[in-house]
Amino acid sequence: MSEKNTNLSKAKRRIERDIVALGIAVAAILMFVGTGSAVLPQILRSWMSGTEGPDNFIVNALLLNIALIIFGMRRYRELVVEIEHRREAEETAKTLAETDPLTGCLNRRSIMPATDALIADCADGHEATAFLMVDLDNFKQINDLNGHKVGDEVLENTANRMRRVLPPTALLARLGGDEFACVLKFDSRSPDTIDQIATQLIAGVAKPQVIDGMSIEITISVGIATSVAIDVRDKEKPEAQLLMHRSDIAMYHAKGQGKNRYFWFESSMENELRFRNEIETGIRRGISAGEFVPYYEQQIDLETGKLVGFEMLARWKSPELGIVNPTIFIPVAEEIGVIAQLSEQLIEQALTDAKEWDPNLTLSVNISPVQLRDPWFSQKLLKILVKHNFPPSRLEIEITESCIHENIGVVRSMITSLKNQGVKISLDDFGTGYASLSQLRSLPFDRLKIDRSFVGELTDEDSCEKIVSAIISMGDGLKMPITAEGVEDERILEALQGKGPMKAQGYHYGRPESAADVRKRLEPKGLLSRAGEPPKRAEEPTESAFPRTPQQRNQA
C-alpha cells in the first residue's frame, strides 16, 4: 500500500510540474504577442532597408519567448500523450481486475455487482433473472492425465461453447477452477426458456474436443435459481449472493444425481446440503471420538461349511444418528479427504480384534480407491501389521476394478509390496467394472470376488448363472480362488453348490456383527486363540519389500 501511495505522489508531482510548464508557455505566448508586435516590424524594416535593427536585448528576449513557447507546447503534447497512456493503463487494469485472463469471462469479483444490476433492470414488468451455476465433471482427472496445458484449453473451449449458446446480453463468468456462472434475463411467464438453454449448454459442451491430436470429452452439471422464487423473507440477503448460493446447491444436487444434467433449486435441496454438512462435521468429530467401529461378516467354505474368516465392514455409531451404514459416510469421507485416517483407524482396531481369534481365521479389509492413490500406502499398511504383531498371511485386502484403471503402475507396485510380505490381494466386485484378462494376468491377485448383483439373481428366471459359471471357470483357469458375495438365502446357496470350491458370505449366514458378538460366536466353537499362546510374530518388512517409484526415491 505504501508503494502505491508513493507512486501516486510521484504522479501528482509530475502533473504539478507539467501545469507549471504549461503556465510558463502561456506566459511566453502573451509576452511574445506584446513584444513581437513591436519588434518584428523593426526587424523586417532593418532587413529590407539596411537600417539599424532593434536592440539586441529585445531580440534576445523575443527569441527566448519563442523557445519557451516551443518548450511549453512540446511538454503539453507529451502531457496529453501521457494522460492517454495512463487512461489506457487504467482501463487495462480495470479489465484485468474484472475478467478472467484465461477465458476472457467475468470473474467472481465482478459477476456479483453485474448480477445485482441485471436484477435491478428486471424489477419492473415480467422479466426475471436466472443464475446458472456450471461445474465441469471430473475436470481434475483431465488435468492429471493430460497436463494443465490441455486443461486450460478445455476451459477456453468450454467458455467459447457456452458463449455461443447464451443470448448476447447474458453474463458469463469463471468463478475459479472449473466453475462457471451464467446470468441472463428471461420472461418469467416462460421459464422453459431456461430449461432449453441449460439443455443446449450441456449438449454443446459434451461434444468431444480435439486437443493436440487427443479427443477430450467433458460434461457439465448445472444448477439453476431465479429471482422469481425469491421470497420476501429472503430480501435481507443480497439477491445476487442468494441466487449464487441456491444455484450452487442445485448444481451439487445434479452432481449427486449422476452428473451431466441440470436441476432447478428446491428448498429440500438446502435441507439435504445442511444434512450433508452435519455428516461431514460428524465424521470429523467421530474419527477423533472413536465412533467408527469394525463389524464382521462371516466367510464360509462352501465344501465343508466351516467358518474360515471374516470381512471387516465399517459402522458409525453416531450419538445423534445411531448406527450409520457405510454407503452413507464412506463417499463423504472420501470427498473430504479423511478416508485414509478413518480406514487406518478401523484396520488397527480390526487387527486387535482378530488377534483374539483362532490363528487360522482370516481377516478381509476393503481399501478405498483414494487410499490407492497414495504411493506410500503399502508401507503404511505393513507398518500397522508390525505395530500390532499381526501375521500378514492372515490379512486379505480387497480392491475394486475401478482402482486398476486410475494408475495401474502404482497399483502394481503396491500389490507387489504387500504380496512380498505375505498379504493376500482380492479383486472385489468382479464383473461390474472393466478389468481385462491381460490385467488379471499381469496383476498378481490371489482371489476373485463375484459381485452380489450376479449372485443374488442366480435363482431368478432370467438368471446370471452363465455369468457366474464363466467367472468361476475363469478363476479356475487363472488359478484364482473364488468368493461369492450376497448369499442371502438357501436357494442361492443351493445354486452355488456343485460349482466348485469357493468361499461364500451373505445374510444367509448372519448379519455383520460387532467384535463382542464375534467372540460370543467363536467361543463355543473353540475358535478363540488359546490363552497364553504367543501369537506368531510378524517380521519387520525389509527394504526390498518396498518397490519404489521414481518420485518416492527422490523424496527419500
Disulfide bonds with the S-S distance in Angstrom:
none
